[in-house]
Amino acid sequence: MQLLLYDEPRETSMVELASLLDLSPTAVGGQLRRGSARLIEDVLLDDDRE
């Protein structure tokens, strides 16, 4: 299954994704924001820690 939440135009909505995961759209949005922030910190800002 491919969920195209980040494509333009979106092929999956936050509501559809939340329904598939049995979560609220708010919870899914929060998870995506926190995951994106962690990815940016771990990958793009990792040079600062060395």
CHARMM internal coordinates of N, CA and C (Angstrom, degrees):
IC EDIT
DIST 1 N 1 CA 1.4562
DIST 1 CA 1 C 1.5293
ANGL 1 N 1 CA 1 C 108.10
DIST 1 C 2 N 1.3030
ANGL 1 CA 1 C 2 N 115.18
DIHE 1 N 1 CA 1 C 2 N 132.52
DIST 2 N 2 CA 1.4613
ANGL 1 C 2 N 2 CA 120.27
DIHE 1 CA 1 C 2 N 2 CA 178.48
DIST 2 CA 2 C 1.5238
ANGL 2 N 2 CA 2 C 108.51
DIHE 1 C 2 N 2 CA 2 C -115.23
DIST 2 C 3 N 1.3190
ANGL 2 CA 2 C 3 N 116.46
DIHE 2 N 2 CA 2 C 3 N 120.90
DIST 3 N 3 CA 1.4625
ANGL 2 C 3 N 3 CA 121.72
DIHE 2 CA 2 C 3 N 3 CA 178.61
DIST 3 CA 3 C 1.5176
ANGL 3 N 3 CA 3 C 108.30
DIHE 2 C 3 N 3 CA 3 C -103.44
DIST 3 C 4 N 1.2965
ANGL 3 CA 3 C 4 N 116.41
DIHE 3 N 3 CA 3 C 4 N 114.92
DIST 4 N 4 CA 1.4569
ANGL 3 C 4 N 4 CA 121.34
DIHE 3 CA 3 C 4 N 4 CA -172.62
DIST 4 CA 4 C 1.5203
ANGL 4 N 4 CA 4 C 111.16
DIHE 3 C 4 N 4 CA 4 C -100.30
DIST 4 C 5 N 1.3210
ANGL 4 CA 4 C 5 N 116.78
DIHE 4 N 4 CA 4 C 5 N 62.23
DIST 5 N 5 CA 1.4561
ANGL 4 C 5 N 5 CA 122.25
DIHE 4 CA 4 C 5 N 5 CA -178.09
DIST 5 CA 5 C 1.5213
ANGL 5 N 5 CA 5 C 111.72
DIHE 4 C 5 N 5 CA 5 C -72.48
DIST 5 C 6 N 1.3303
ANGL 5 CA 5 C 6 N 117.23
DIHE 5 N 5 CA 5 C 6 N -32.14
DIST 6 N 6 CA 1.4594
ANGL 5 C 6 N 6 CA 120.52
DIHE 5 CA 5 C 6 N 6 CA -175.60
DIST 6 CA 6 C 1.5259
ANGL 6 N 6 CA 6 C 113.51
DIHE 5 C 6 N 6 CA 6 C -94.23
DIST 6 C 7 N 1.3297
ANGL 6 CA 6 C 7 N 118.44
DIHE 6 N 6 CA 6 C 7 N -4.53
DIST 7 N 7 CA 1.4643
ANGL 6 C 7 N 7 CA 120.45
DIHE 6 CA 6 C 7 N 7 CA 177.81
DIST 7 CA 7 C 1.5161
ANGL 7 N 7 CA 7 C 110.59
DIHE 6 C 7 N 7 CA 7 C -72.46
DIST 7 C 8 N 1.3186
ANGL 7 CA 7 C 8 N 115.45
DIHE 7 N 7 CA 7 C 8 N 155.77
DIST 8 N 8 CA 1.4704
ANGL 7 C 8 N 8 CA 121.27
DIHE 7 CA 7 C 8 N 8 CA 173.91
DIST 8 CA 8 C 1.5062
ANGL 8 N 8 CA 8 C 108.06
DIHE 7 C 8 N 8 CA 8 C -119.32
DIST 8 C 9 N 1.2934
ANGL 8 CA 8 C 9 N 121.85
DIHE 8 N 8 CA 8 C 9 N 120.63
DIST 9 N 9 CA 1.4578
ANGL 8 C 9 N 9 CA 124.46
DIHE 8 CA 8 C 9 N 9 CA -4.87
DIST 9 CA 9 C 1.5324
ANGL 9 N 9 CA 9 C 110.26
DIHE 8 C 9 N 9 CA 9 C -72.86
DIST 9 C 10 N 1.2959
ANGL 9 CA 9 C 10 N 115.53
DIHE 9 N 9 CA 9 C 10 N 154.52
DIST 10 N 10 CA 1.4652
ANGL 9 C 10 N 10 CA 120.69
DIHE 9 CA 9 C 10 N 10 CA -179.27
DIST 10 CA 10 C 1.5201
ANGL 10 N 10 CA 10 C 110.00
DIHE 9 C 10 N 10 CA 10 C -64.10
DIST 10 C 11 N 1.3248
ANGL 10 CA 10 C 11 N 113.90
DIHE 10 N 10 CA 10 C 11 N 138.48
DIST 11 N 11 CA 1.4577
ANGL 10 C 11 N 11 CA 119.48
DIHE 10 CA 10 C 11 N 11 CA 176.35
DIST 11 CA 11 C 1.5204
ANGL 11 N 11 CA 11 C 111.13
DIHE 10 C 11 N 11 CA 11 C -103.68
DIST 11 C 12 N 1.3161
ANGL 11 CA 11 C 12 N 116.79
DIHE 11 N 11 CA 11 C 12 N -8.35
DIST 12 N 12 CA 1.4617
ANGL 11 C 12 N 12 CA 122.95
DIHE 11 CA 11 C 12 N 12 CA 177.51
DIST 12 CA 12 C 1.5184
ANGL 12 N 12 CA 12 C 107.90
DIHE 11 C 12 N 12 CA 12 C -135.41
DIST 12 C 13 N 1.3173
ANGL 12 CA 12 C 13 N 116.39
DIHE 12 N 12 CA 12 C 13 N 136.42
DIST 13 N 13 CA 1.4623
ANGL 12 C 13 N 13 CA 119.63
DIHE 12 CA 12 C 13 N 13 CA 178.36
DIST 13 CA 13 C 1.5284
ANGL 13 N 13 CA 13 C 109.72
DIHE 12 C 13 N 13 CA 13 C -95.91
DIST 13 C 14 N 1.3039
ANGL 13 CA 13 C 14 N 115.47
DIHE 13 N 13 CA 13 C 14 N 163.36
DIST 14 N 14 CA 1.4567
ANGL 13 C 14 N 14 CA 120.89
DIHE 13 CA 13 C 14 N 14 CA 176.86
DIST 14 CA 14 C 1.5328
ANGL 14 N 14 CA 14 C 109.97
DIHE 13 C 14 N 14 CA 14 C -61.36
DIST 14 C 15 N 1.3160
ANGL 14 CA 14 C 15 N 116.64
DIHE 14 N 14 CA 14 C 15 N -36.24
DIST 15 N 15 CA 1.4706
ANGL 14 C 15 N 15 CA 120.98
DIHE 14 CA 14 C 15 N 15 CA 179.37
DIST 15 CA 15 C 1.5259
ANGL 15 N 15 CA 15 C 110.17
DIHE 14 C 15 N 15 CA 15 C -65.50
DIST 15 C 16 N 1.3401
ANGL 15 CA 15 C 16 N 117.19
DIHE 15 N 15 CA 15 C 16 N -42.93
DIST 16 N 16 CA 1.4658
ANGL 15 C 16 N 16 CA 120.35
DIHE 15 CA 15 C 16 N 16 CA 178.67
DIST 16 CA 16 C 1.5249
ANGL 16 N 16 CA 16 C 111.02
DIHE 15 C 16 N 16 CA 16 C -64.40
DIST 16 C 17 N 1.3129
ANGL 16 CA 16 C 17 N 116.55
DIHE 16 N 16 CA 16 C 17 N -43.83
DIST 17 N 17 CA 1.4560
ANGL 16 C 17 N 17 CA 120.99
DIHE 16 CA 16 C 17 N 17 CA 178.76
DIST 17 CA 17 C 1.5257
ANGL 17 N 17 CA 17 C 110.82
DIHE 16 C 17 N 17 CA 17 C -62.87
DIST 17 C 18 N 1.3136
ANGL 17 CA 17 C 18 N 116.59
DIHE 17 N 17 CA 17 C 18 N -43.84
DIST 18 N 18 CA 1.4660
ANGL 17 C 18 N 18 CA 121.05
DIHE 17 CA 17 C 18 N 18 CA 178.52
DIST 18 CA 18 C 1.5229
ANGL 18 N 18 CA 18 C 110.93
DIHE 17 C 18 N 18 CA 18 C -60.64
DIST 18 C 19 N 1.3145
ANGL 18 CA 18 C 19 N 116.49
DIHE 18 N 18 CA 18 C 19 N -41.20
DIST 19 N 19 CA 1.4595
ANGL 18 C 19 N 19 CA 120.77
DIHE 18 CA 18 C 19 N 19 CA 179.23
DIST 19 CA 19 C 1.5291
ANGL 19 N 19 CA 19 C 110.97
DIHE 18 C 19 N 19 CA 19 C -62.99
DIST 19 C 20 N 1.3255
ANGL 19 CA 19 C 20 N 117.03
DIHE 19 N 19 CA 19 C 20 N -42.62
DIST 20 N 20 CA 1.4654
ANGL 19 C 20 N 20 CA 120.87
DIHE 19 CA 19 C 20 N 20 CA 178.67
DIST 20 CA 20 C 1.5233
ANGL 20 N 20 CA 20 C 111.95
DIHE 19 C 20 N 20 CA 20 C -63.38
DIST 20 C 21 N 1.3240
ANGL 20 CA 20 C 21 N 116.50
DIHE 20 N 20 CA 20 C 21 N -33.89
DIST 21 N 21 CA 1.4635
ANGL 20 C 21 N 21 CA 121.55
DIHE 20 CA 20 C 21 N 21 CA -177.83
DIST 21 CA 21 C 1.5202
ANGL 21 N 21 CA 21 C 113.13
DIHE 20 C 21 N 21 CA 21 C -92.04
DIST 21 C 22 N 1.3295
ANGL 21 CA 21 C 22 N 116.38
DIHE 21 N 21 CA 21 C 22 N -2.56
DIST 22 N 22 CA 1.4671
ANGL 21 C 22 N 22 CA 122.73
DIHE 21 CA 21 C 22 N 22 CA -177.35
DIST 22 CA 22 C 1.5306
ANGL 22 N 22 CA 22 C 111.07
DIHE 21 C 22 N 22 CA 22 C 57.20
DIST 22 C 23 N 1.3367
ANGL 22 CA 22 C 23 N 114.86
DIHE 22 N 22 CA 22 C 23 N 44.73
DIST 23 N 23 CA 1.4582
ANGL 22 C 23 N 23 CA 122.94
DIHE 22 CA 22 C 23 N 23 CA 177.12
DIST 23 CA 23 C 1.5182
ANGL 23 N 23 CA 23 C 108.87
DIHE 22 C 23 N 23 CA 23 C -129.86
DIST 23 C 24 N 1.3181
ANGL 23 CA 23 C 24 N 116.58
DIHE 23 N 23 CA 23 C 24 N 168.04
DIST 24 N 24 CA 1.4612
ANGL 23 C 24 N 24 CA 119.97
DIHE 23 CA 23 C 24 N 24 CA 174.66
DIST 24 CA 24 C 1.5279
ANGL 24 N 24 CA 24 C 108.90
DIHE 23 C 24 N 24 CA 24 C -79.79
DIST 24 C 25 N 1.3303
ANGL 24 CA 24 C 25 N 117.57
DIHE 24 N 24 CA 24 C 25 N 153.33
DIST 25 N 25 CA 1.4632
ANGL 24 C 25 N 25 CA 119.68
DIHE 24 CA 24 C 25 N 25 CA 175.63
DIST 25 CA 25 C 1.5325
ANGL 25 N 25 CA 25 C 112.36
DIHE 24 C 25 N 25 CA 25 C -57.01
DIST 25 C 26 N 1.3195
ANGL 25 CA 25 C 26 N 116.91
DIHE 25 N 25 CA 25 C 26 N -34.77
DIST 26 N 26 CA 1.4665
ANGL 25 C 26 N 26 CA 120.80
DIHE 25 CA 25 C 26 N 26 CA 178.00
DIST 26 CA 26 C 1.5269
ANGL 26 N 26 CA 26 C 110.86
DIHE 25 C 26 N 26 CA 26 C -63.40
DIST 26 C 27 N 1.3265
ANGL 26 CA 26 C 27 N 116.70
DIHE 26 N 26 CA 26 C 27 N -43.27
DIST 27 N 27 CA 1.4687
ANGL 26 C 27 N 27 CA 120.66
DIHE 26 CA 26 C 27 N 27 CA 179.24
DIST 27 CA 27 C 1.5249
ANGL 27 N 27 CA 27 C 111.04
DIHE 26 C 27 N 27 CA 27 C -64.68
DIST 27 C 28 N 1.3242
ANGL 27 CA 27 C 28 N 117.01
DIHE 27 N 27 CA 27 C 28 N -41.77
DIST 28 N 28 CA 1.4650
ANGL 27 C 28 N 28 CA 120.77
DIHE 27 CA 27 C 28 N 28 CA 179.05
DIST 28 CA 28 C 1.5278
ANGL 28 N 28 CA 28 C 110.10
DIHE 27 C 28 N 28 CA 28 C -64.03
DIST 28 C 29 N 1.3225
ANGL 28 CA 28 C 29 N 117.18
DIHE 28 N 28 CA 28 C 29 N -44.34
DIST 29 N 29 CA 1.4629
ANGL 28 C 29 N 29 CA 120.90
DIHE 28 CA 28 C 29 N 29 CA 178.44
DIST 29 CA 29 C 1.5171
ANGL 29 N 29 CA 29 C 111.88
DIHE 28 C 29 N 29 CA 29 C -60.11
DIST 29 C 30 N 1.3242
ANGL 29 CA 29 C 30 N 116.25
DIHE 29 N 29 CA 29 C 30 N -42.37
DIST 30 N 30 CA 1.4633
ANGL 29 C 30 N 30 CA 120.48
DIHE 29 CA 29 C 30 N 30 CA 178.32
DIST 30 CA 30 C 1.5201
ANGL 30 N 30 CA 30 C 111.83
DIHE 29 C 30 N 30 CA 30 C -63.83
DIST 30 C 31 N 1.3286
ANGL 30 CA 30 C 31 N 116.49
DIHE 30 N 30 CA 30 C 31 N -42.95
DIST 31 N 31 CA 1.4644
ANGL 30 C 31 N 31 CA 120.35
DIHE 30 CA 30 C 31 N 31 CA 178.22
DIST 31 CA 31 C 1.5255
ANGL 31 N 31 CA 31 C 111.07
DIHE 30 C 31 N 31 CA 31 C -61.90
DIST 31 C 32 N 1.3317
ANGL 31 CA 31 C 32 N 116.52
DIHE 31 N 31 CA 31 C 32 N -42.60
DIST 32 N 32 CA 1.4656
ANGL 31 C 32 N 32 CA 120.34
DIHE 31 CA 31 C 32 N 32 CA 179.17
DIST 32 CA 32 C 1.5265
ANGL 32 N 32 CA 32 C 111.68
DIHE 31 C 32 N 32 CA 32 C -64.72
DIST 32 C 33 N 1.3342
ANGL 32 CA 32 C 33 N 116.91
DIHE 32 N 32 CA 32 C 33 N -41.95
DIST 33 N 33 CA 1.4693
ANGL 32 C 33 N 33 CA 120.06
DIHE 32 CA 32 C 33 N 33 CA 178.81
DIST 33 CA 33 C 1.5261
ANGL 33 N 33 CA 33 C 111.33
DIHE 32 C 33 N 33 CA 33 C -64.39
DIST 33 C 34 N 1.3364
ANGL 33 CA 33 C 34 N 116.39
DIHE 33 N 33 CA 33 C 34 N -46.31
DIST 34 N 34 CA 1.4677
ANGL 33 C 34 N 34 CA 119.66
DIHE 33 CA 33 C 34 N 34 CA -179.94
DIST 34 CA 34 C 1.5275
ANGL 34 N 34 CA 34 C 111.12
DIHE 33 C 34 N 34 CA 34 C -65.91
DIST 34 C 35 N 1.3280
ANGL 34 CA 34 C 35 N 116.36
DIHE 34 N 34 CA 34 C 35 N -39.87
DIST 35 N 35 CA 1.4648
ANGL 34 C 35 N 35 CA 119.99
DIHE 34 CA 34 C 35 N 35 CA 177.99
DIST 35 CA 35 C 1.5169
ANGL 35 N 35 CA 35 C 111.95
DIHE 34 C 35 N 35 CA 35 C -64.10
DIST 35 C 36 N 1.3253
ANGL 35 CA 35 C 36 N 116.64
DIHE 35 N 35 CA 35 C 36 N -41.83
DIST 36 N 36 CA 1.4691
ANGL 35 C 36 N 36 CA 120.86
DIHE 35 CA 35 C 36 N 36 CA 178.00
DIST 36 CA 36 C 1.5219
ANGL 36 N 36 CA 36 C 110.63
DIHE 35 C 36 N 36 CA 36 C -63.54
DIST 36 C 37 N 1.3169
ANGL 36 CA 36 C 37 N 116.90
DIHE 36 N 36 CA 36 C 37 N -43.59
DIST 37 N 37 CA 1.4642
ANGL 36 C 37 N 37 CA 120.94
DIHE 36 CA 36 C 37 N 37 CA 179.55
DIST 37 CA 37 C 1.5229
ANGL 37 N 37 CA 37 C 110.59
DIHE 36 C 37 N 37 CA 37 C -62.82
DIST 37 C 38 N 1.3257
ANGL 37 CA 37 C 38 N 116.96
DIHE 37 N 37 CA 37 C 38 N -42.55
DIST 38 N 38 CA 1.4681
ANGL 37 C 38 N 38 CA 120.65
DIHE 37 CA 37 C 38 N 38 CA 179.53
DIST 38 CA 38 C 1.5277
ANGL 38 N 38 CA 38 C 110.53
DIHE 37 C 38 N 38 CA 38 C -65.30
DIST 38 C 39 N 1.3241
ANGL 38 CA 38 C 39 N 117.02
DIHE 38 N 38 CA 38 C 39 N -41.05
DIST 39 N 39 CA 1.4602
ANGL 38 C 39 N 39 CA 120.80
DIHE 38 CA 38 C 39 N 39 CA 178.49
DIST 39 CA 39 C 1.5233
ANGL 39 N 39 CA 39 C 110.94
DIHE 38 C 39 N 39 CA 39 C -61.64
DIST 39 C 40 N 1.3192
ANGL 39 CA 39 C 40 N 116.52
DIHE 39 N 39 CA 39 C 40 N -44.92
DIST 40 N 40 CA 1.4668
ANGL 39 C 40 N 40 CA 120.70
DIHE 39 CA 39 C 40 N 40 CA 179.04
DIST 40 CA 40 C 1.5225
ANGL 40 N 40 CA 40 C 110.50
DIHE 39 C 40 N 40 CA 40 C -61.93
DIST 40 C 41 N 1.3211
ANGL 40 CA 40 C 41 N 116.76
DIHE 40 N 40 CA 40 C 41 N -45.58
DIST 41 N 41 CA 1.4682
ANGL 40 C 41 N 41 CA 120.07
DIHE 40 CA 40 C 41 N 41 CA 178.78
DIST 41 CA 41 C 1.5231
ANGL 41 N 41 CA 41 C 111.48
DIHE 40 C 41 N 41 CA 41 C -61.39
DIST 41 C 42 N 1.3265
ANGL 41 CA 41 C 42 N 116.30
DIHE 41 N 41 CA 41 C 42 N -48.14
DIST 42 N 42 CA 1.4630
ANGL 41 C 42 N 42 CA 120.49
DIHE 41 CA 41 C 42 N 42 CA -174.56
DIST 42 CA 42 C 1.5221
ANGL 42 N 42 CA 42 C 113.18
DIHE 41 C 42 N 42 CA 42 C -70.55
DIST 42 C 43 N 1.3128
ANGL 42 CA 42 C 43 N 117.69
DIHE 42 N 42 CA 42 C 43 N -35.63
DIST 43 N 43 CA 1.4610
ANGL 42 C 43 N 43 CA 120.29
DIHE 42 CA 42 C 43 N 43 CA -174.42
DIST 43 CA 43 C 1.5219
ANGL 43 N 43 CA 43 C 112.36
DIHE 42 C 43 N 43 CA 43 C -96.53
DIST 43 C 44 N 1.2997
ANGL 43 CA 43 C 44 N 117.12
DIHE 43 N 43 CA 43 C 44 N -51.64
DIST 44 N 44 CA 1.4583
ANGL 43 C 44 N 44 CA 120.15
DIHE 43 CA 43 C 44 N 44 CA -172.54
DIST 44 CA 44 C 1.5210
ANGL 44 N 44 CA 44 C 113.70
DIHE 43 C 44 N 44 CA 44 C -84.50
DIST 44 C 45 N 1.3136
ANGL 44 CA 44 C 45 N 117.59
DIHE 44 N 44 CA 44 C 45 N -29.80
DIST 45 N 45 CA 1.4586
ANGL 44 C 45 N 45 CA 120.33
DIHE 44 CA 44 C 45 N 45 CA -177.01
DIST 45 CA 45 C 1.5221
ANGL 45 N 45 CA 45 C 112.62
DIHE 44 C 45 N 45 CA 45 C -102.69
DIST 45 C 46 N 1.3226
ANGL 45 CA 45 C 46 N 117.34
DIHE 45 N 45 CA 45 C 46 N 6.15
DIST 46 N 46 CA 1.4584
ANGL 45 C 46 N 46 CA 121.98
DIHE 45 CA 45 C 46 N 46 CA -177.13
DIST 46 CA 46 C 1.5256
ANGL 46 N 46 CA 46 C 111.99
DIHE 45 C 46 N 46 CA 46 C -63.65
DIST 46 C 47 N 1.3234
ANGL 46 CA 46 C 47 N 118.76
DIHE 46 N 46 CA 46 C 47 N -27.35
DIST 47 N 47 CA 1.4651
ANGL 46 C 47 N 47 CA 121.83
DIHE 46 CA 46 C 47 N 47 CA -179.76
DIST 47 CA 47 C 1.5240
ANGL 47 N 47 CA 47 C 112.23
DIHE 46 C 47 N 47 CA 47 C -61.07
DIST 47 C 48 N 1.3269
ANGL 47 CA 47 C 48 N 117.82
DIHE 47 N 47 CA 47 C 48 N -29.40
DIST 48 N 48 CA 1.4654
ANGL 47 C 48 N 48 CA 121.65
DIHE 47 CA 47 C 48 N 48 CA -178.86
DIST 48 CA 48 C 1.5231
ANGL 48 N 48 CA 48 C 112.37
DIHE 47 C 48 N 48 CA 48 C -68.15
DIST 48 C 49 N 1.3082
ANGL 48 CA 48 C 49 N 117.82
DIHE 48 N 48 CA 48 C 49 N -22.67
DIST 49 N 49 CA 1.4610
ANGL 48 C 49 N 49 CA 121.65
DIHE 48 CA 48 C 49 N 49 CA -175.28
DIST 49 CA 49 C 1.5225
ANGL 49 N 49 CA 49 C 112.65
DIHE 48 C 49 N 49 CA 49 C -87.83
DIST 49 C 50 N 1.3124
ANGL 49 CA 49 C 50 N 118.22
DIHE 49 N 49 CA 49 C 50 N -12.99
DIST 50 N 50 CA 1.4688
ANGL 49 C 50 N 50 CA 120.51
DIHE 49 CA 49 C 50 N 50 CA -176.12
DIST 50 CA 50 C 1.5021
ANGL 50 N 50 CA 50 C 112.27
DIHE 49 C 50 N 50 CA 50 C -87.58
END
COOR INIT
IC SEED 1 N 1 CA 1 C
IC BUILD
